[in-house]
Amino acid sequence: MGTTEKLQLGTVVSNKMQKTIVVEVTSRVKHETYMKYVTRARRYKAHDETNQSTIGETVTIQECRPISRDKRWRLLSTKEQAAQ
């Protein structure tokens, strides 16, 4: 059996912790009853070994083994730099 890597694309909303960033991933889903599209947001804590990410950057995170109580993701790459 092959392992599938779960990847998410999101925006960094916090980098105040040491070696940890908070990434907000948004998705559009159709409401079951009203059949309208609703934007849902979910926040993940991700491991950033070098503290390189800044708020506003678009990043890719990958699921990994538990690093701490809340961290189950790690920073894979930066797609877009934050506007200065």
PDB file of N, CA, C and O in Angstrom:
ATOM      1  N   MET A   1       0.832  -1.187   0.000  1.00  0.00           N
ATOM      2  CA  MET A   1       0.000   0.000   0.000  1.00  0.00           C
ATOM      3  C   MET A   1       0.872   1.245   0.000  1.00  0.00           C
ATOM      4  O   MET A   1       1.855   1.325   0.737  1.00  0.00           O
ATOM      5  N   GLY A   2       0.510   2.208  -0.826  1.00  0.00           N
ATOM      6  CA  GLY A   2       1.243   3.475  -0.867  1.00  0.00           C
ATOM      7  C   GLY A   2       0.636   4.464   0.119  1.00  0.00           C
ATOM      8  O   GLY A   2      -0.560   4.417   0.407  1.00  0.00           O
ATOM      9  N   THR A   3       1.459   5.342   0.621  1.00  0.00           N
ATOM     10  CA  THR A   3       0.957   6.357   1.536  1.00  0.00           C
ATOM     11  C   THR A   3       0.616   7.599   0.738  1.00  0.00           C
ATOM     12  O   THR A   3       1.332   7.963  -0.195  1.00  0.00           O
ATOM     13  N   THR A   4      -0.465   8.242   1.100  1.00  0.00           N
ATOM     14  CA  THR A   4      -0.846   9.482   0.437  1.00  0.00           C
ATOM     15  C   THR A   4      -0.511  10.635   1.365  1.00  0.00           C
ATOM     16  O   THR A   4      -0.842  10.616   2.551  1.00  0.00           O
ATOM     17  N   GLU A   5       0.142  11.626   0.812  1.00  0.00           N
ATOM     18  CA  GLU A   5       0.505  12.788   1.598  1.00  0.00           C
ATOM     19  C   GLU A   5      -0.590  13.826   1.478  1.00  0.00           C
ATOM     20  O   GLU A   5      -0.989  14.186   0.371  1.00  0.00           O
ATOM     21  N   LYS A   6      -1.078  14.309   2.606  1.00  0.00           N
ATOM     22  CA  LYS A   6      -2.097  15.333   2.591  1.00  0.00           C
ATOM     23  C   LYS A   6      -1.411  16.695   2.550  1.00  0.00           C
ATOM     24  O   LYS A   6      -0.576  17.009   3.398  1.00  0.00           O
ATOM     25  N   LEU A   7      -1.771  17.489   1.563  1.00  0.00           N
ATOM     26  CA  LEU A   7      -1.224  18.829   1.402  1.00  0.00           C
ATOM     27  C   LEU A   7      -2.358  19.832   1.473  1.00  0.00           C
ATOM     28  O   LEU A   7      -3.469  19.557   1.020  1.00  0.00           O
ATOM     29  N   GLN A   8      -2.077  20.999   2.044  1.00  0.00           N
ATOM     30  CA  GLN A   8      -3.049  22.082   2.114  1.00  0.00           C
ATOM     31  C   GLN A   8      -2.352  23.366   1.687  1.00  0.00           C
ATOM     32  O   GLN A   8      -1.161  23.548   1.940  1.00  0.00           O
ATOM     33  N   LEU A   9      -3.099  24.256   1.038  1.00  0.00           N
ATOM     34  CA  LEU A   9      -2.600  25.558   0.623  1.00  0.00           C
ATOM     35  C   LEU A   9      -3.351  26.610   1.419  1.00  0.00           C
ATOM     36  O   LEU A   9      -4.582  26.637   1.404  1.00  0.00           O
ATOM     37  N   GLY A  10      -2.620  27.483   2.120  1.00  0.00           N
ATOM     38  CA  GLY A  10      -3.282  28.475   2.947  1.00  0.00           C
ATOM     39  C   GLY A  10      -2.433  29.706   3.166  1.00  0.00           C
ATOM     40  O   GLY A  10      -1.352  29.844   2.593  1.00  0.00           O
ATOM     41  N   THR A  11      -2.931  30.595   3.999  1.00  0.00           N
ATOM     42  CA  THR A  11      -2.283  31.867   4.286  1.00  0.00           C
ATOM     43  C   THR A  11      -1.828  31.899   5.741  1.00  0.00           C
ATOM     44  O   THR A  11      -2.558  31.471   6.635  1.00  0.00           O
ATOM     45  N   VAL A  12      -0.622  32.406   5.973  1.00  0.00           N
ATOM     46  CA  VAL A  12      -0.091  32.522   7.329  1.00  0.00           C
ATOM     47  C   VAL A  12      -0.806  33.682   8.023  1.00  0.00           C
ATOM     48  O   VAL A  12      -0.794  34.809   7.529  1.00  0.00           O
ATOM     49  N   VAL A  13      -1.430  33.400   9.174  1.00  0.00           N
ATOM     50  CA  VAL A  13      -2.136  34.438   9.921  1.00  0.00           C
ATOM     51  C   VAL A  13      -1.438  34.786  11.224  1.00  0.00           C
ATOM     52  O   VAL A  13      -1.755  35.806  11.837  1.00  0.00           O
ATOM     53  N   SER A  14      -0.484  33.953  11.665  1.00  0.00           N
ATOM     54  CA  SER A  14       0.263  34.250  12.886  1.00  0.00           C
ATOM     55  C   SER A  14       1.613  33.552  12.832  1.00  0.00           C
ATOM     56  O   SER A  14       1.723  32.415  12.373  1.00  0.00           O
ATOM     57  N   ASN A  15       2.647  34.257  13.313  1.00  0.00           N
ATOM     58  CA  ASN A  15       3.975  33.661  13.430  1.00  0.00           C
ATOM     59  C   ASN A  15       4.636  34.071  14.741  1.00  0.00           C
ATOM     60  O   ASN A  15       5.860  34.181  14.813  1.00  0.00           O
ATOM     61  N   LYS A  16       3.841  34.294  15.766  1.00  0.00           N
ATOM     62  CA  LYS A  16       4.350  34.792  17.039  1.00  0.00           C
ATOM     63  C   LYS A  16       4.995  33.710  17.902  1.00  0.00           C
ATOM     64  O   LYS A  16       5.743  34.026  18.829  1.00  0.00           O
ATOM     65  N   MET A  17       4.718  32.447  17.612  1.00  0.00           N
ATOM     66  CA  MET A  17       5.308  31.359  18.387  1.00  0.00           C
ATOM     67  C   MET A  17       6.661  30.964  17.799  1.00  0.00           C
ATOM     68  O   MET A  17       6.937  31.213  16.625  1.00  0.00           O
ATOM     69  N   GLN A  18       7.491  30.351  18.621  1.00  0.00           N
ATOM     70  CA  GLN A  18       8.793  29.899  18.143  1.00  0.00           C
ATOM     71  C   GLN A  18       8.622  28.626  17.334  1.00  0.00           C
ATOM     72  O   GLN A  18       8.046  27.652  17.818  1.00  0.00           O
ATOM     73  N   LYS A  19       9.123  28.630  16.097  1.00  0.00           N
ATOM     74  CA  LYS A  19       9.094  27.483  15.186  1.00  0.00           C
ATOM     75  C   LYS A  19       7.685  26.990  14.882  1.00  0.00           C
ATOM     76  O   LYS A  19       7.501  25.829  14.516  1.00  0.00           O
ATOM     77  N   THR A  20       6.684  27.865  15.030  1.00  0.00           N
ATOM     78  CA  THR A  20       5.297  27.494  14.756  1.00  0.00           C
ATOM     79  C   THR A  20       4.605  28.632  14.023  1.00  0.00           C
ATOM     80  O   THR A  20       4.767  29.801  14.375  1.00  0.00           O
ATOM     81  N   ILE A  21       3.832  28.283  13.000  1.00  0.00           N
ATOM     82  CA  ILE A  21       2.994  29.256  12.311  1.00  0.00           C
ATOM     83  C   ILE A  21       1.556  28.755  12.334  1.00  0.00           C
ATOM     84  O   ILE A  21       1.308  27.555  12.442  1.00  0.00           O
ATOM     85  N   VAL A  22       0.613  29.685  12.233  1.00  0.00           N
ATOM     86  CA  VAL A  22      -0.794  29.333  12.132  1.00  0.00           C
ATOM     87  C   VAL A  22      -1.213  29.634  10.699  1.00  0.00           C
ATOM     88  O   VAL A  22      -1.081  30.762  10.224  1.00  0.00           O
ATOM     89  N   VAL A  23      -1.718  28.610  10.019  1.00  0.00           N
ATOM     90  CA  VAL A  23      -2.095  28.722   8.611  1.00  0.00           C
ATOM     91  C   VAL A  23      -3.606  28.570   8.503  1.00  0.00           C
ATOM     92  O   VAL A  23      -4.182  27.611   9.015  1.00  0.00           O
ATOM     93  N   GLU A  24      -4.247  29.538   7.822  1.00  0.00           N
ATOM     94  CA  GLU A  24      -5.692  29.474   7.612  1.00  0.00           C
ATOM     95  C   GLU A  24      -5.964  28.963   6.206  1.00  0.00           C
ATOM     96  O   GLU A  24      -5.517  29.552   5.222  1.00  0.00           O
ATOM     97  N   VAL A  25      -6.705  27.858   6.123  1.00  0.00           N
ATOM     98  CA  VAL A  25      -7.056  27.235   4.853  1.00  0.00           C
ATOM     99  C   VAL A  25      -8.541  27.475   4.625  1.00  0.00           C
ATOM    100  O   VAL A  25      -9.368  27.123   5.466  1.00  0.00           O
ATOM    101  N   THR A  26      -8.883  28.081   3.477  1.00  0.00           N
ATOM    102  CA  THR A  26     -10.286  28.351   3.176  1.00  0.00           C
ATOM    103  C   THR A  26     -10.753  27.431   2.056  1.00  0.00           C
ATOM    104  O   THR A  26      -9.984  27.074   1.163  1.00  0.00           O
ATOM    105  N   SER A  27     -12.024  27.054   2.118  1.00  0.00           N
ATOM    106  CA  SER A  27     -12.619  26.220   1.079  1.00  0.00           C
ATOM    107  C   SER A  27     -14.053  26.668   0.866  1.00  0.00           C
ATOM    108  O   SER A  27     -14.697  27.190   1.776  1.00  0.00           O
ATOM    109  N   ARG A  28     -14.548  26.457  -0.354  1.00  0.00           N
ATOM    110  CA  ARG A  28     -15.930  26.794  -0.679  1.00  0.00           C
ATOM    111  C   ARG A  28     -16.716  25.498  -0.828  1.00  0.00           C
ATOM    112  O   ARG A  28     -16.382  24.644  -1.649  1.00  0.00           O
ATOM    113  N   VAL A  29     -17.765  25.365  -0.022  1.00  0.00           N
ATOM    114  CA  VAL A  29     -18.600  24.164  -0.056  1.00  0.00           C
ATOM    115  C   VAL A  29     -20.055  24.569  -0.302  1.00  0.00           C
ATOM    116  O   VAL A  29     -20.475  25.675   0.038  1.00  0.00           O
ATOM    117  N   LYS A  30     -20.798  23.666  -0.888  1.00  0.00           N
ATOM    118  CA  LYS A  30     -22.207  23.935  -1.167  1.00  0.00           C
ATOM    119  C   LYS A  30     -23.043  23.560   0.047  1.00  0.00           C
ATOM    120  O   LYS A  30     -22.904  22.460   0.583  1.00  0.00           O
ATOM    121  N   HIS A  31     -23.910  24.466   0.485  1.00  0.00           N
ATOM    122  CA  HIS A  31     -24.784  24.217   1.621  1.00  0.00           C
ATOM    123  C   HIS A  31     -25.821  23.171   1.224  1.00  0.00           C
ATOM    124  O   HIS A  31     -26.416  23.256   0.150  1.00  0.00           O
ATOM    125  N   GLU A  32     -26.037  22.187   2.091  1.00  0.00           N
ATOM    126  CA  GLU A  32     -26.936  21.079   1.762  1.00  0.00           C
ATOM    127  C   GLU A  32     -28.379  21.525   1.539  1.00  0.00           C
ATOM    128  O   GLU A  32     -29.031  21.065   0.601  1.00  0.00           O
ATOM    129  N   THR A  33     -28.874  22.403   2.379  1.00  0.00           N
ATOM    130  CA  THR A  33     -30.269  22.814   2.301  1.00  0.00           C
ATOM    131  C   THR A  33     -30.489  23.932   1.292  1.00  0.00           C
ATOM    132  O   THR A  33     -31.390  23.855   0.457  1.00  0.00           O
ATOM    133  N   TYR A  34     -29.654  24.982   1.372  1.00  0.00           N
ATOM    134  CA  TYR A  34     -29.907  26.195   0.583  1.00  0.00           C
ATOM    135  C   TYR A  34     -29.205  26.202  -0.771  1.00  0.00           C
ATOM    136  O   TYR A  34     -29.443  27.096  -1.584  1.00  0.00           O
ATOM    137  N   MET A  35     -28.345  25.217  -1.023  1.00  0.00           N
ATOM    138  CA  MET A  35     -27.654  25.071  -2.306  1.00  0.00           C
ATOM    139  C   MET A  35     -26.849  26.298  -2.724  1.00  0.00           C
ATOM    140  O   MET A  35     -26.641  26.538  -3.913  1.00  0.00           O
ATOM    141  N   LYS A  36     -26.399  27.068  -1.742  1.00  0.00           N
ATOM    142  CA  LYS A  36     -25.534  28.208  -2.014  1.00  0.00           C
ATOM    143  C   LYS A  36     -24.129  27.868  -1.540  1.00  0.00           C
ATOM    144  O   LYS A  36     -23.953  27.046  -0.640  1.00  0.00           O
ATOM    145  N   TYR A  37     -23.139  28.495  -2.140  1.00  0.00           N
ATOM    146  CA  TYR A  37     -21.759  28.240  -1.753  1.00  0.00           C
ATOM    147  C   TYR A  37     -21.396  29.076  -0.540  1.00  0.00           C
ATOM    148  O   TYR A  37     -21.667  30.275  -0.489  1.00  0.00           O
ATOM    149  N   VAL A  38     -20.784  28.428   0.429  1.00  0.00           N
ATOM    150  CA  VAL A  38     -20.386  29.057   1.677  1.00  0.00           C
ATOM    151  C   VAL A  38     -18.873  28.896   1.829  1.00  0.00           C
ATOM    152  O   VAL A  38     -18.321  27.838   1.528  1.00  0.00           O
ATOM    153  N   THR A  39     -18.215  29.948   2.295  1.00  0.00           N
ATOM    154  CA  THR A  39     -16.773  29.878   2.518  1.00  0.00           C
ATOM    155  C   THR A  39     -16.518  29.398   3.942  1.00  0.00           C
ATOM    156  O   THR A  39     -17.006  29.991   4.904  1.00  0.00           O
ATOM    157  N   ARG A  40     -15.754  28.325   4.066  1.00  0.00           N
ATOM    158  CA  ARG A  40     -15.399  27.784   5.371  1.00  0.00           C
ATOM    159  C   ARG A  40     -13.901  27.972   5.571  1.00  0.00           C
ATOM    160  O   ARG A  40     -13.123  27.831   4.627  1.00  0.00           O
ATOM    161  N   ALA A  41     -13.502  28.283   6.776  1.00  0.00           N
ATOM    162  CA  ALA A  41     -12.082  28.481   7.075  1.00  0.00           C
ATOM    163  C   ALA A  41     -11.678  27.572   8.225  1.00  0.00           C
ATOM    164  O   ALA A  41     -12.447  27.361   9.162  1.00  0.00           O
ATOM    165  N   ARG A  42     -10.484  27.044   8.148  1.00  0.00           N
ATOM    166  CA  ARG A  42      -9.953  26.177   9.192  1.00  0.00           C
ATOM    167  C   ARG A  42      -8.507  26.580   9.439  1.00  0.00           C
ATOM    168  O   ARG A  42      -7.778  26.876   8.493  1.00  0.00           O
ATOM    169  N   ARG A  43      -8.085  26.595  10.692  1.00  0.00           N
ATOM    170  CA  ARG A  43      -6.726  26.995  11.043  1.00  0.00           C
ATOM    171  C   ARG A  43      -5.933  25.791  11.515  1.00  0.00           C
ATOM    172  O   ARG A  43      -6.408  24.976  12.306  1.00  0.00           O
ATOM    173  N   TYR A  44      -4.708  25.702  11.009  1.00  0.00           N
ATOM    174  CA  TYR A  44      -3.807  24.624  11.394  1.00  0.00           C
ATOM    175  C   TYR A  44      -2.526  25.224  11.951  1.00  0.00           C
ATOM    176  O   TYR A  44      -2.051  26.245  11.455  1.00  0.00           O
ATOM    177  N   LYS A  45      -1.963  24.593  12.982  1.00  0.00           N
ATOM    178  CA  LYS A  45      -0.645  24.968  13.470  1.00  0.00           C
ATOM    179  C   LYS A  45       0.369  24.103  12.746  1.00  0.00           C
ATOM    180  O   LYS A  45       0.241  22.880  12.702  1.00  0.00           O
ATOM    181  N   ALA A  46       1.385  24.754  12.176  1.00  0.00           N
ATOM    182  CA  ALA A  46       2.374  24.043  11.387  1.00  0.00           C
ATOM    183  C   ALA A  46       3.769  24.341  11.923  1.00  0.00           C
ATOM    184  O   ALA A  46       4.025  25.423  12.452  1.00  0.00           O
ATOM    185  N   HIS A  47       4.656  23.379  11.781  1.00  0.00           N
ATOM    186  CA  HIS A  47       6.036  23.493  12.240  1.00  0.00           C
ATOM    187  C   HIS A  47       6.865  24.236  11.193  1.00  0.00           C
ATOM    188  O   HIS A  47       6.905  23.835  10.030  1.00  0.00           O
ATOM    189  N   ASP A  48       7.525  25.317  11.608  1.00  0.00           N
ATOM    190  CA  ASP A  48       8.393  26.120  10.734  1.00  0.00           C
ATOM    191  C   ASP A  48       9.774  26.131  11.369  1.00  0.00           C
ATOM    192  O   ASP A  48      10.055  26.965  12.229  1.00  0.00           O
ATOM    193  N   GLU A  49      10.632  25.216  10.956  1.00  0.00           N
ATOM    194  CA  GLU A  49      11.932  24.991  11.599  1.00  0.00           C
ATOM    195  C   GLU A  49      12.809  26.230  11.611  1.00  0.00           C
ATOM    196  O   GLU A  49      13.518  26.471  12.589  1.00  0.00           O
ATOM    197  N   THR A  50      12.778  27.023  10.545  1.00  0.00           N
ATOM    198  CA  THR A  50      13.701  28.163  10.447  1.00  0.00           C
ATOM    199  C   THR A  50      13.058  29.508  10.768  1.00  0.00           C
ATOM    200  O   THR A  50      13.718  30.539  10.639  1.00  0.00           O
ATOM    201  N   ASN A  51      11.812  29.531  11.176  1.00  0.00           N
ATOM    202  CA  ASN A  51      11.092  30.786  11.461  1.00  0.00           C
ATOM    203  C   ASN A  51      11.144  31.744  10.287  1.00  0.00           C
ATOM    204  O   ASN A  51      11.332  32.944  10.484  1.00  0.00           O
ATOM    205  N   GLN A  52      10.982  31.244   9.066  1.00  0.00           N
ATOM    206  CA  GLN A  52      11.133  32.068   7.873  1.00  0.00           C
ATOM    207  C   GLN A  52       9.834  32.703   7.401  1.00  0.00           C
ATOM    208  O   GLN A  52       9.880  33.693   6.671  1.00  0.00           O
ATOM    209  N   SER A  53       8.697  32.182   7.781  1.00  0.00           N
ATOM    210  CA  SER A  53       7.413  32.667   7.265  1.00  0.00           C
ATOM    211  C   SER A  53       6.976  33.945   7.957  1.00  0.00           C
ATOM    212  O   SER A  53       7.207  34.141   9.150  1.00  0.00           O
ATOM    213  N   THR A  54       6.336  34.811   7.176  1.00  0.00           N
ATOM    214  CA  THR A  54       5.780  36.046   7.704  1.00  0.00           C
ATOM    215  C   THR A  54       4.281  36.067   7.445  1.00  0.00           C
ATOM    216  O   THR A  54       3.777  35.316   6.608  1.00  0.00           O
ATOM    217  N   ILE A  55       3.578  36.920   8.158  1.00  0.00           N
ATOM    218  CA  ILE A  55       2.125  37.010   8.041  1.00  0.00           C
ATOM    219  C   ILE A  55       1.754  37.473   6.639  1.00  0.00           C
ATOM    220  O   ILE A  55       2.340  38.421   6.117  1.00  0.00           O
ATOM    221  N   GLY A  56       0.780  36.801   6.032  1.00  0.00           N
ATOM    222  CA  GLY A  56       0.302  37.163   4.710  1.00  0.00           C
ATOM    223  C   GLY A  56       0.848  36.292   3.596  1.00  0.00           C
ATOM    224  O   GLY A  56       0.350  36.365   2.473  1.00  0.00           O
ATOM    225  N   GLU A  57       1.848  35.475   3.864  1.00  0.00           N
ATOM    226  CA  GLU A  57       2.406  34.607   2.833  1.00  0.00           C
ATOM    227  C   GLU A  57       1.464  33.447   2.528  1.00  0.00           C
ATOM    228  O   GLU A  57       0.746  32.968   3.407  1.00  0.00           O
ATOM    229  N   THR A  58       1.476  33.004   1.282  1.00  0.00           N
ATOM    230  CA  THR A  58       0.747  31.812   0.889  1.00  0.00           C
ATOM    231  C   THR A  58       1.712  30.638   0.946  1.00  0.00           C
ATOM    232  O   THR A  58       2.756  30.653   0.293  1.00  0.00           O
ATOM    233  N   VAL A  59       1.364  29.622   1.725  1.00  0.00           N
ATOM    234  CA  VAL A  59       2.276  28.503   1.956  1.00  0.00           C
ATOM    235  C   VAL A  59       1.573  27.171   1.717  1.00  0.00           C
ATOM    236  O   VAL A  59       0.345  27.083   1.728  1.00  0.00           O
ATOM    237  N   THR A  60       2.386  26.140   1.501  1.00  0.00           N
ATOM    238  CA  THR A  60       1.896  24.765   1.405  1.00  0.00           C
ATOM    239  C   THR A  60       2.352  24.037   2.656  1.00  0.00           C
ATOM    240  O   THR A  60       3.527  24.093   3.021  1.00  0.00           O
ATOM    241  N   ILE A  61       1.417  23.348   3.318  1.00  0.00           N
ATOM    242  CA  ILE A  61       1.758  22.567   4.500  1.00  0.00           C
ATOM    243  C   ILE A  61       1.448  21.104   4.225  1.00  0.00           C
ATOM    244  O   ILE A  61       0.583  20.777   3.413  1.00  0.00           O
ATOM    245  N   GLN A  62       2.174  20.225   4.921  1.00  0.00           N
ATOM    246  CA  GLN A  62       2.041  18.786   4.721  1.00  0.00           C
ATOM    247  C   GLN A  62       1.755  18.132   6.067  1.00  0.00           C
ATOM    248  O   GLN A  62       2.333  18.502   7.088  1.00  0.00           O
ATOM    249  N   GLU A  63       0.861  17.161   6.051  1.00  0.00           N
ATOM    250  CA  GLU A  63       0.530  16.437   7.271  1.00  0.00           C
ATOM    251  C   GLU A  63       1.714  15.567   7.680  1.00  0.00           C
ATOM    252  O   GLU A  63       2.388  14.993   6.825  1.00  0.00           O
ATOM    253  N   CYS A  64       1.969  15.467   8.983  1.00  0.00           N
ATOM    254  CA  CYS A  64       3.087  14.666   9.473  1.00  0.00           C
ATOM    255  C   CYS A  64       2.711  14.066  10.823  1.00  0.00           C
ATOM    256  O   CYS A  64       1.576  14.192  11.283  1.00  0.00           O
ATOM    257  N   ARG A  65       3.670  13.424  11.436  1.00  0.00           N
ATOM    258  CA  ARG A  65       3.434  12.833  12.752  1.00  0.00           C
ATOM    259  C   ARG A  65       3.200  13.947  13.775  1.00  0.00           C
ATOM    260  O   ARG A  65       3.599  15.084  13.522  1.00  0.00           O
ATOM    261  N   PRO A  66       2.573  13.669  14.910  1.00  0.00           N
ATOM    262  CA  PRO A  66       2.361  14.707  15.914  1.00  0.00           C
ATOM    263  C   PRO A  66       3.688  15.246  16.448  1.00  0.00           C
ATOM    264  O   PRO A  66       4.540  14.487  16.911  1.00  0.00           O
ATOM    265  N   ILE A  67       3.848  16.554  16.377  1.00  0.00           N
ATOM    266  CA  ILE A  67       5.063  17.205  16.874  1.00  0.00           C
ATOM    267  C   ILE A  67       4.829  17.723  18.286  1.00  0.00           C
ATOM    268  O   ILE A  67       5.731  17.676  19.122  1.00  0.00           O
ATOM    269  N   SER A  68       3.621  18.217  18.558  1.00  0.00           N
ATOM    270  CA  SER A  68       3.242  18.647  19.897  1.00  0.00           C
ATOM    271  C   SER A  68       1.751  18.372  20.059  1.00  0.00           C
ATOM    272  O   SER A  68       1.163  17.648  19.256  1.00  0.00           O
ATOM    273  N   ARG A  69       1.147  18.935  21.078  1.00  0.00           N
ATOM    274  CA  ARG A  69      -0.263  18.666  21.325  1.00  0.00           C
ATOM    275  C   ARG A  69      -1.146  19.131  20.162  1.00  0.00           C
ATOM    276  O   ARG A  69      -2.116  18.457  19.816  1.00  0.00           O
ATOM    277  N   ASP A  70      -0.820  20.264  19.564  1.00  0.00           N
ATOM    278  CA  ASP A  70      -1.648  20.826  18.503  1.00  0.00           C
ATOM    279  C   ASP A  70      -1.043  20.703  17.109  1.00  0.00           C
ATOM    280  O   ASP A  70      -1.772  20.793  16.121  1.00  0.00           O
ATOM    281  N   LYS A  71       0.257  20.503  17.003  1.00  0.00           N
ATOM    282  CA  LYS A  71       0.921  20.527  15.699  1.00  0.00           C
ATOM    283  C   LYS A  71       0.955  19.152  15.055  1.00  0.00           C
ATOM    284  O   LYS A  71       1.549  18.217  15.593  1.00  0.00           O
ATOM    285  N   ARG A  72       0.303  19.033  13.879  1.00  0.00           N
ATOM    286  CA  ARG A  72       0.342  17.812  13.085  1.00  0.00           C
ATOM    287  C   ARG A  72       0.668  18.117  11.625  1.00  0.00           C
ATOM    288  O   ARG A  72       0.478  17.267  10.756  1.00  0.00           O
ATOM    289  N   TRP A  73       1.153  19.316  11.356  1.00  0.00           N
ATOM    290  CA  TRP A  73       1.493  19.763  10.007  1.00  0.00           C
ATOM    291  C   TRP A  73       2.881  20.378  10.038  1.00  0.00           C
ATOM    292  O   TRP A  73       3.341  20.847  11.079  1.00  0.00           O
ATOM    293  N   ARG A  74       3.555  20.373   8.869  1.00  0.00           N
ATOM    294  CA  ARG A  74       4.847  21.045   8.768  1.00  0.00           C
ATOM    295  C   ARG A  74       4.886  21.850   7.483  1.00  0.00           C
ATOM    296  O   ARG A  74       4.234  21.510   6.495  1.00  0.00           O
ATOM    297  N   LEU A  75       5.661  22.922   7.513  1.00  0.00           N
ATOM    298  CA  LEU A  75       5.787  23.813   6.361  1.00  0.00           C
ATOM    299  C   LEU A  75       6.555  23.091   5.269  1.00  0.00           C
ATOM    300  O   LEU A  75       7.649  22.579   5.507  1.00  0.00           O
ATOM    301  N   LEU A  76       5.981  23.049   4.065  1.00  0.00           N
ATOM    302  CA  LEU A  76       6.619  22.408   2.942  1.00  0.00           C
ATOM    303  C   LEU A  76       7.294  23.424   2.040  1.00  0.00           C
ATOM    304  O   LEU A  76       8.471  23.275   1.712  1.00  0.00           O
ATOM    305  N   SER A  77       6.560  24.461   1.633  1.00  0.00           N
ATOM    306  CA  SER A  77       7.136  25.490   0.761  1.00  0.00           C
ATOM    307  C   SER A  77       6.326  26.770   0.834  1.00  0.00           C
ATOM    308  O   SER A  77       5.188  26.782   1.304  1.00  0.00           O
ATOM    309  N   THR A  78       6.936  27.848   0.358  1.00  0.00           N
ATOM    310  CA  THR A  78       6.272  29.140   0.287  1.00  0.00           C
ATOM    311  C   THR A  78       5.932  29.414  -1.171  1.00  0.00           C
ATOM    312  O   THR A  78       6.813  29.412  -2.031  1.00  0.00           O
ATOM    313  N   LYS A  79       4.653  29.652  -1.449  1.00  0.00           N
ATOM    314  CA  LYS A  79       4.211  29.897  -2.820  1.00  0.00           C
ATOM    315  C   LYS A  79       4.315  31.380  -3.195  1.00  0.00           C
ATOM    316  O   LYS A  79       4.775  31.717  -4.286  1.00  0.00           O
ATOM    317  N   GLU A  80       3.891  32.252  -2.296  1.00  0.00           N
ATOM    318  CA  GLU A  80       3.833  33.666  -2.605  1.00  0.00           C
ATOM    319  C   GLU A  80       4.279  34.473  -1.395  1.00  0.00           C
ATOM    320  O   GLU A  80       3.804  34.249  -0.282  1.00  0.00           O
ATOM    321  N   GLN A  81       5.184  35.405  -1.615  1.00  0.00           N
ATOM    322  CA  GLN A  81       5.691  36.244  -0.532  1.00  0.00           C
ATOM    323  C   GLN A  81       4.630  37.263  -0.121  1.00  0.00           C
ATOM    324  O   GLN A  81       3.764  37.624  -0.917  1.00  0.00           O
ATOM    325  N   ALA A  82       4.705  37.720   1.124  1.00  0.00           N
ATOM    326  CA  ALA A  82       3.770  38.726   1.620  1.00  0.00           C
ATOM    327  C   ALA A  82       4.099  40.077   1.008  1.00  0.00           C
ATOM    328  O   ALA A  82       5.269  40.409   0.817  1.00  0.00           O
ATOM    329  N   ALA A  83       3.070  40.853   0.702  1.00  0.00           N
ATOM    330  CA  ALA A  83       3.276  42.189   0.136  1.00  0.00           C
ATOM    331  C   ALA A  83       3.770  43.107   1.253  1.00  0.00           C
ATOM    332  O   ALA A  83       3.195  43.142   2.341  1.00  0.00           O
ATOM    333  N   GLN A  84       4.818  43.834   0.977  1.00  0.00           N
ATOM    334  CA  GLN A  84       5.392  44.731   1.981  1.00  0.00           C
ATOM    335  C   GLN A  84       4.816  46.114   1.865  1.00  0.00           C
ATOM    336  O   GLN A  84       5.184  47.003   2.632  1.00  0.00           O
TER     337      GLN A  84
END
